[in-house]
Amino acid sequence: MMRNTTVLAAALALAAVLAAGCGSTKDDAAGGGGGAKGAAGGRVGVGLPLLTSPFWQSYNDYMPQKAKQLGVDALPGVNSNADPTQQITDINNLLNQNVKGLVVAPLDSAAIVAGLNQAERKGVPVVAVDVAPEKGKVAMVVRANNRAYGEQACKHIGDKVRTGKVVQIMGDLASVNGRDRSEAFRDCMKKDYPGIKVLEIPAEWKAEKAASGLDTVLNGNPDLKGVYMQAGGVYLAPTLQALRGKGKLVKAGDPKHIVVVSNDGIPQEFEAIRRGEIDATVSQPADTYAEYGLYYVKAAMEGRTFQPGKTDHGSEIVKLPNGLLEDQLPAPLVTKENVDDKSLWGNTVK
């Protein structure tokens, strides 16, 4: 989701990134994380962007479970209620509680930099989950490849529709996640499906904007053939309601069915796939977001560092254009054929 997507390193940890480390997350892997060991203990603060989305509710539920497994003393999550300014205040409040590490899911890729700078001044490492900051000194971003989200949605819709009109209900374009998904979907359609016209709804991760925007699109385009929802956690209910209200919520397999692909992988989406109301979702791994957000902040608190490369948990650490490191976790496409494969249920607390 949102989503609608890095770690603030202390100066010592940042310098160590340049000197040692590899993609493996095994503690004693060859070349895996040089630099002096730091203080391993201390409390970790957790910053949540919002809790109105089932995705973030699931992520929040996973946090204490994963913290216990990893031996991390994590405080209860602090909810910023979709307010980037409040998120900076929350970070400052956590720092004033003398936390030794922070795991934060940024609301705004630019605004979060002020919070990262606060933490850097206090020597507190920060891991960013789901959204990468535009800049700032960091050790790791824990995030899936959001361009792949848009591309997977494009191919699934494009292969079924071939020609006609589709709409993408976009996330907040102030977030790198919203930009990546939107641009990838648009670019893929232009390149691979020139017979498809892409309409767009800038919904900012807000259900009411998705509802009103889709209602307007359907009024002006009754021949719409596909919908790409960039955040099923907030867009699923209003999308199904809008389609139902126009008499267009037709099950998959019917010639009048509108192909719908989502992002998140929440239980409500799986049920909608089983009912034939939507066709697929890219399952964001809330469980591994929580696990590796905590893993990397613990590593940073211990002075361990990493470099680009394949990891031992099926992902790849890459260096972003702004120089930050990002562990790109797998995000599988869930369809009717594999919806009952529980290994893909990253947003259902087990």
C-alpha positions as CSV (number, residue, x, y, z in Angstrom):
1,M,0.0,0.0,0.0
2,M,0.6,3.1,0.8
3,R,1.2,3.4,1.5
4,N,0.4,3.9,0.6
5,T,7.8,3.8,1.4
6,T,15.0,4.1,5.1
7,V,17.2,4.1,7.8
8,L,18.9,7.1,9.4
9,A,22.4,6.0,10.3
10,A,24.5,7.7,12.8
11,A,27.7,9.1,11.4
12,L,29.7,6.1,12.5
13,A,27.3,3.6,10.9
14,L,27.2,5.7,7.6
15,A,31.0,5.6,7.4
16,A,31.0,1.9,8.0
17,V,28.6,1.3,5.1
18,L,31.3,2.5,2.7
19,A,33.9,0.2,4.3
20,A,32.3,-3.2,4.7
21,G,29.2,-5.3,4.5
22,C,27.3,-7.3,1.9
23,G,23.8,-8.2,0.9
24,S,23.5,-11.2,3.3
25,T,21.7,-10.6,6.5
26,K,23.5,-13.4,8.3
27,D,25.3,-11.9,11.3
28,D,28.6,-13.6,10.6
29,A,28.4,-13.8,6.8
30,A,31.7,-13.3,5.0
31,G,32.1,-9.6,4.3
32,G,28.7,-9.1,5.9
33,G,28.8,-5.9,7.9
34,G,32.1,-4.6,9.2
35,G,32.6,-1.8,11.6
36,A,32.8,-1.8,15.4
37,K,30.0,-3.3,17.4
38,G,27.9,-0.7,19.0
39,A,25.6,-0.8,22.0
40,A,23.2,-3.7,21.2
41,G,20.5,-2.8,23.8
42,G,18.0,0.0,24.2
43,R,14.4,0.7,23.3
44,V,13.2,1.1,19.7
45,G,10.5,3.6,18.8
46,V,8.0,2.7,16.1
47,G,6.3,5.3,14.0
48,L,3.1,4.4,12.1
49,P,1.7,6.6,9.3
50,L,-1.9,5.8,10.0
51,L,-4.2,3.0,11.3
52,T,-7.2,3.4,9.1
53,S,-5.8,0.9,6.6
54,P,-6.0,-2.8,7.2
55,F,-2.5,-3.0,5.8
56,W,-1.1,-0.8,8.6
57,Q,-3.3,-2.4,11.2
58,S,-1.7,-5.8,10.2
59,Y,1.8,-4.3,10.2
60,N,1.2,-2.9,13.7
61,D,-0.1,-6.2,14.9
62,Y,3.1,-8.0,13.6
63,M,5.4,-5.6,15.4
64,P,5.3,-7.0,18.9
65,Q,5.4,-10.6,17.6
66,K,8.5,-9.9,15.5
67,A,10.2,-7.8,18.2
68,K,9.9,-10.7,20.6
69,Q,11.4,-13.1,18.0
70,L,14.3,-10.8,17.4
71,G,14.9,-9.8,21.0
72,V,14.1,-6.1,20.3
73,D,12.7,-3.9,23.0
74,A,10.1,-2.1,20.8
75,L,7.7,0.5,22.2
76,P,4.1,0.4,21.1
77,G,3.6,2.1,17.7
78,V,2.8,5.8,17.6
79,N,0.1,6.7,15.0
80,S,0.7,10.0,13.1
81,N,-2.9,9.9,11.6
82,A,-1.8,10.6,8.0
83,D,-0.3,14.0,9.1
84,P,3.4,14.5,8.0
85,T,3.8,17.3,10.5
86,Q,2.6,15.2,13.3
87,Q,5.0,12.5,12.2
88,I,8.0,14.8,12.8
89,T,6.6,15.7,16.2
90,D,6.1,12.0,17.0
91,I,9.8,11.3,16.1
92,N,10.9,14.2,18.3
93,N,8.8,12.8,21.2
94,L,10.3,9.3,20.8
95,L,13.8,10.8,20.7
96,N,13.1,12.6,24.0
97,Q,12.2,9.2,25.5
98,N,15.9,8.3,24.8
99,V,15.1,5.5,22.3
100,K,18.2,4.0,20.8
101,G,16.7,3.2,17.4
102,L,13.6,4.1,15.3
103,V,11.5,2.2,12.7
104,V,9.4,4.7,10.8
105,A,7.0,4.4,7.9
106,P,7.3,7.9,6.3
107,L,4.1,9.6,5.1
108,D,6.0,12.1,2.9
109,S,9.3,11.4,1.2
110,A,10.5,15.0,1.6
111,A,8.9,16.0,4.9
112,I,10.4,13.0,6.7
113,V,13.9,14.4,6.2
114,A,13.4,16.8,9.1
115,G,12.8,13.8,11.4
116,L,15.8,12.0,10.1
117,N,18.0,15.0,10.8
118,Q,16.7,15.2,14.4
119,A,17.6,11.5,14.9
120,E,21.0,12.0,13.2
121,R,21.9,14.8,15.6
122,K,21.2,12.5,18.5
123,G,23.1,9.5,17.0
124,V,19.9,7.4,16.7
125,P,19.7,5.1,13.7
126,V,16.4,5.1,11.8
127,V,15.0,2.4,9.5
128,A,12.4,3.6,7.0
129,V,9.7,1.1,6.1
130,D,7.6,1.2,2.9
131,V,8.6,4.7,1.8
132,A,12.1,5.9,0.9
133,P,13.1,9.4,1.9
134,E,14.2,11.7,-0.8
135,K,17.4,12.4,1.1
136,G,19.1,12.0,4.5
137,K,21.8,9.9,6.0
138,V,20.5,6.3,6.2
139,A,21.5,2.7,6.6
140,M,18.5,0.9,5.0
141,V,15.1,1.2,3.5
142,V,12.8,-1.8,3.9
143,R,10.5,-1.8,1.0
144,A,9.3,-3.8,-2.0
145,N,10.0,-2.7,-5.6
146,N,7.0,-0.4,-6.1
147,R,7.7,0.0,-9.9
148,A,7.1,-3.7,-10.1
149,Y,3.7,-3.2,-8.5
150,G,2.6,-0.9,-11.3
151,E,4.1,-3.1,-13.9
152,Q,2.5,-6.3,-12.6
153,A,-0.9,-4.5,-12.5
154,C,-0.4,-3.2,-16.0
155,K,0.4,-6.6,-17.5
156,H,-2.5,-8.3,-15.8
157,I,-5.0,-5.7,-16.9
158,G,-3.4,-5.2,-20.3
159,D,-3.4,-8.9,-21.2
160,K,-7.1,-9.1,-20.4
161,V,-8.3,-5.8,-21.8
162,R,-6.0,-5.2,-24.9
163,T,-7.9,-2.1,-26.0
164,G,-10.2,0.5,-24.5
165,K,-10.1,2.6,-21.3
166,V,-8.7,1.8,-17.9
167,V,-8.2,4.0,-14.8
168,Q,-5.5,4.0,-12.2
169,I,-6.5,5.2,-8.7
170,M,-3.2,6.7,-7.6
171,G,-1.7,7.1,-4.2
172,D,-0.2,10.3,-2.9
173,L,2.3,11.7,-5.4
174,A,4.3,13.3,-2.6
175,S,5.2,9.7,-1.7
176,V,7.8,7.8,-3.8
177,N,5.4,4.9,-3.6
178,G,2.7,6.8,-5.4
179,R,5.0,8.1,-8.0
180,D,6.7,4.8,-8.7
181,R,3.4,2.9,-9.1
182,S,1.8,5.6,-11.2
183,E,4.8,6.1,-13.5
184,A,5.4,2.3,-13.9
185,F,1.8,1.6,-14.8
186,R,1.6,4.5,-17.2
187,D,4.9,3.6,-18.9
188,C,4.1,-0.1,-19.2
189,M,0.7,0.7,-20.8
190,K,2.3,3.1,-23.3
191,K,5.0,0.7,-24.3
192,D,3.2,-2.7,-24.3
193,Y,-0.5,-1.8,-24.8
194,P,-0.8,1.2,-27.1
195,G,-4.5,0.4,-27.7
196,I,-5.3,1.2,-24.1
197,K,-6.1,4.7,-22.9
198,V,-5.1,5.4,-19.2
199,L,-7.3,7.7,-17.1
200,E,-6.0,8.8,-13.7
201,I,-7.5,9.6,-10.3
202,P,-5.1,11.4,-7.8
203,A,-6.6,10.0,-4.6
204,E,-3.8,10.7,-2.1
205,W,-4.4,7.4,-0.3
206,K,-7.8,8.7,0.7
207,A,-11.0,6.6,0.4
208,E,-13.3,9.6,-0.2
209,K,-11.1,10.9,-3.1
210,A,-11.1,7.4,-4.6
211,A,-14.9,7.1,-4.4
212,S,-15.7,10.6,-5.8
213,G,-13.0,10.2,-8.5
214,L,-14.2,6.8,-9.7
215,D,-17.8,8.0,-9.7
216,T,-16.9,10.9,-12.0
217,V,-14.8,8.6,-14.3
218,L,-17.6,6.1,-14.6
219,N,-20.1,8.9,-15.4
220,G,-18.0,10.1,-18.2
221,N,-16.7,6.7,-19.4
222,P,-19.4,4.0,-19.1
223,D,-17.2,1.8,-21.4
224,L,-14.4,1.6,-18.8
225,K,-12.7,-1.8,-18.9
226,G,-10.1,-1.8,-16.1
227,V,-9.2,-0.4,-12.7
228,Y,-5.9,-0.3,-11.0
229,M,-6.1,0.5,-7.2
230,Q,-2.7,1.4,-5.8
231,A,-3.9,0.8,-2.2
232,G,-6.5,-1.9,-1.6
233,G,-6.5,-1.1,2.1
234,V,-8.2,2.2,1.5
235,Y,-9.5,1.9,-2.1
236,L,-11.2,-1.5,-2.2
237,A,-14.4,-0.7,-0.4
238,P,-15.1,2.6,-2.2
239,T,-14.2,1.0,-5.6
240,L,-16.6,-1.9,-5.1
241,Q,-19.2,0.5,-3.9
242,A,-18.8,2.8,-6.9
243,L,-19.0,-0.1,-9.4
244,R,-22.0,-1.6,-7.6
245,G,-23.8,1.7,-7.7
246,K,-23.3,2.0,-11.4
247,G,-24.4,-1.6,-12.0
248,K,-20.9,-2.5,-13.1
249,L,-19.8,-4.9,-10.4
250,V,-19.9,-8.0,-12.6
251,K,-18.1,-11.2,-11.7
252,A,-14.9,-12.3,-13.5
253,G,-15.7,-14.4,-16.5
254,D,-18.7,-12.3,-17.6
255,P,-18.0,-10.3,-20.8
256,K,-19.1,-7.1,-18.9
257,H,-16.7,-7.6,-16.1
258,I,-14.3,-4.7,-15.4
259,V,-10.8,-6.1,-14.6
260,V,-9.6,-4.8,-11.2
261,V,-6.1,-5.2,-9.9
262,S,-5.1,-3.9,-6.5
263,N,-2.0,-3.5,-4.2
264,D,-1.7,-4.7,-0.6
265,G,-2.7,-8.3,-0.2
266,I,-5.2,-7.9,2.7
267,P,-7.8,-10.5,3.6
268,Q,-10.6,-8.4,2.2
269,E,-8.9,-8.4,-1.2
270,F,-8.5,-12.2,-1.1
271,E,-12.2,-12.5,-0.4
272,A,-13.0,-10.2,-3.3
273,I,-10.8,-12.3,-5.6
274,R,-12.7,-15.5,-4.5
275,R,-16.0,-13.8,-5.2
276,G,-14.8,-12.8,-8.6
277,E,-15.2,-9.0,-7.9
278,I,-11.5,-8.2,-8.4
279,D,-9.0,-10.2,-10.4
280,A,-5.6,-9.8,-8.5
281,T,-3.6,-8.0,-5.9
282,V,0.1,-7.5,-5.4
283,S,0.6,-8.7,-1.9
284,Q,2.7,-6.3,0.1
285,P,4.5,-8.2,2.9
286,A,3.4,-6.5,6.1
287,D,4.9,-9.4,8.1
288,T,8.4,-9.1,6.6
289,Y,8.2,-5.3,6.6
290,A,7.9,-5.6,10.4
291,E,10.5,-8.3,10.7
292,Y,13.2,-6.6,8.6
293,G,12.4,-3.1,9.8
294,L,13.3,-4.4,13.3
295,Y,16.1,-6.6,12.1
296,Y,17.9,-3.7,10.4
297,V,17.4,-1.2,13.3
298,K,18.9,-3.8,15.6
299,A,21.8,-4.3,13.3
300,A,22.4,-0.5,13.1
301,M,22.3,-0.2,16.9
302,E,25.0,-2.9,17.0
303,G,27.1,-1.1,14.4
304,R,26.6,-3.6,11.6
305,T,26.2,-2.5,8.0
306,F,25.3,-3.9,4.6
307,Q,26.1,-3.4,0.9
308,P,24.1,-4.0,-2.3
309,G,23.6,-7.7,-3.2
310,K,21.4,-10.7,-2.8
311,T,20.2,-11.5,0.7
312,D,19.5,-14.7,2.5
313,H,15.8,-14.0,2.7
314,G,14.9,-14.0,-1.0
315,S,15.4,-10.2,-1.6
316,E,18.0,-7.9,-2.9
317,I,19.6,-4.8,-1.4
318,V,20.0,-2.1,-4.0
319,K,21.5,1.4,-3.9
320,L,18.9,4.0,-4.8
321,P,19.8,7.0,-7.1
322,N,20.1,9.2,-4.0
323,G,22.6,6.8,-2.5
324,L,20.4,5.1,0.1
325,L,20.4,1.4,0.5
326,E,17.0,-0.4,0.1
327,D,16.2,-4.0,0.8
328,Q,13.6,-4.8,-1.9
329,L,11.4,-7.6,-0.4
330,P,9.4,-9.9,-2.6
331,A,5.7,-8.9,-3.3
332,P,3.9,-11.7,-5.2
333,L,0.9,-11.4,-7.5
334,V,-2.2,-13.1,-6.0
335,T,-4.9,-14.3,-8.3
336,K,-7.8,-16.8,-8.2
337,E,-5.3,-19.5,-9.0
338,N,-3.2,-19.0,-5.9
339,V,-5.3,-17.0,-3.5
340,D,-5.5,-19.9,-1.1
341,D,-1.7,-20.3,-0.9
342,K,-1.1,-19.1,2.7
343,S,2.5,-18.4,2.1
344,L,1.3,-15.3,0.2
345,W,-0.7,-14.0,3.1
346,G,1.7,-11.4,4.3
347,N,-1.0,-9.3,5.8
348,T,-2.8,-11.8,8.0
349,V,-1.2,-12.1,11.5
350,K,-0.4,-15.8,12.0
